[in-house]
Amino acid sequence: MTTLTALSQATLGYYADADGDIVQVLRNARSSVDASPVVLFERVMAADGLLWAAPLAGWHERYSRVDARPDWGGTQARVSALPEPARGICRHTDGGIYEVLCVGKNALDGSSLVIYEHLWPFETHTWTRPHGEWAERFTPITAHQYNLAVSQDRTEAQLMVNAAKQLRKNKAAKPKRK
């Protein structure tokens, strides 16, 4: 997995769109659909308390950097009232361990997204996934299960996750017989 570089991310801070609405970029992430870079932001003047995600492609054409945060008071907490999953630690069907950060919105179409971070066994990255895909691929785990997982050899765990991912992709690619 490649990391985001300075040329492939939005700098954290404040931006304005053509209408003058201010957003605060909180972090850069990747889409689970195609691993394309996305920008996670909140709307400073909105009272929705949501985290939004937008493709990095075209970001700098849609938003201009603002030097300092306008003095409009505090923003809402970034915990949304959208449906589960609840914050916590989960295991992907392939074996990787992730932490749910929150549920947010896709800035392009308003659909729900789960915003989560990879914890183990690969390097940490923040990802977004369509909300409807979450329950079929992730299962909550206990602190004890997490501790057992991270006590494994990292290289061996990476090999196991990669093998499980390849097996899943191979099964999905094979046509089903009747």
KAPEZI-V266307 format. One record per pair of residues at least 12 apart in sequence whose ideal C-beta (glycine too) atoms are under 6 Angstrom apart, sorted by sequence separation. I is the first residue (numbers start at 0). J is the second residue. D is the distance in Angstrom with one decimal. If there is no record, write none. Layout:
# KAPEZI-V266307
I & J & D
I & J & D
This chain:
# KAPEZI-V266307
87 & 99 & 5.8
11 & 24 & 5.3
26 & 39 & 5.0
39 & 52 & 5.5
86 & 99 & 5.1
101 & 114 & 5.4
114 & 127 & 5.5
24 & 38 & 5.7
25 & 39 & 5.2
100 & 114 & 4.8
9 & 24 & 4.9
37 & 52 & 4.8
38 & 53 & 5.3
84 & 99 & 5.2
100 & 115 & 5.8
112 & 127 & 4.6
113 & 128 & 5.0
24 & 40 & 4.9
99 & 115 & 5.0
100 & 116 & 6.0
23 & 40 & 6.0
37 & 54 & 5.8
38 & 55 & 5.6
113 & 130 & 5.6
22 & 40 & 4.4
23 & 41 & 5.4
97 & 115 & 4.8
98 & 116 & 5.0
8 & 27 & 4.1
36 & 55 & 3.8
111 & 130 & 3.6
22 & 42 & 5.5
23 & 43 & 5.6
38 & 58 & 5.5
97 & 117 & 5.6
98 & 118 & 5.6
113 & 133 & 4.9
81 & 102 & 4.1
21 & 43 & 4.2
96 & 118 & 4.7
78 & 101 & 6.0
79 & 102 & 5.1
96 & 119 & 4.0
3 & 27 & 5.1
77 & 101 & 5.9
48 & 75 & 3.3
50 & 77 & 5.2
48 & 76 & 5.4
7 & 36 & 5.5
9 & 38 & 4.5
46 & 75 & 5.8
119 & 148 & 5.9
49 & 79 & 5.0
81 & 111 & 5.5
119 & 149 & 5.2
43 & 74 & 5.8
41 & 74 & 5.9
120 & 153 & 5.0
120 & 156 & 3.7
120 & 157 & 4.8
92 & 136 & 5.2
91 & 136 & 5.8
16 & 62 & 5.5
91 & 137 & 5.7
14 & 62 & 3.8
15 & 63 & 5.4
89 & 137 & 4.1
90 & 138 & 5.4
9 & 58 & 5.3
84 & 133 & 5.6
14 & 64 & 5.8
15 & 65 & 5.2
89 & 139 & 5.4
90 & 140 & 5.0
50 & 101 & 5.5
52 & 103 & 5.9
13 & 65 & 4.2
51 & 103 & 5.9
87 & 139 & 5.6
88 & 140 & 5.5
96 & 148 & 5.5
50 & 103 & 3.6
51 & 104 & 5.2
52 & 105 & 5.7
53 & 106 & 3.8
49 & 103 & 5.6
13 & 68 & 5.2
49 & 104 & 5.3
51 & 106 & 4.6
88 & 145 & 5.2
52 & 112 & 5.5
50 & 114 & 5.9
94 & 159 & 5.8
95 & 160 & 5.3
94 & 160 & 4.5
93 & 160 & 5.2
94 & 163 & 5.3
93 & 163 & 4.2
93 & 164 & 4.5
52 & 127 & 4.8
37 & 127 & 5.6
29 & 124 & 6.0
31 & 126 & 5.2
28 & 125 & 3.9
29 & 126 & 5.2
30 & 127 & 5.6
31 & 128 & 4.0
28 & 126 & 5.7
26 & 125 & 5.6
28 & 127 & 5.5
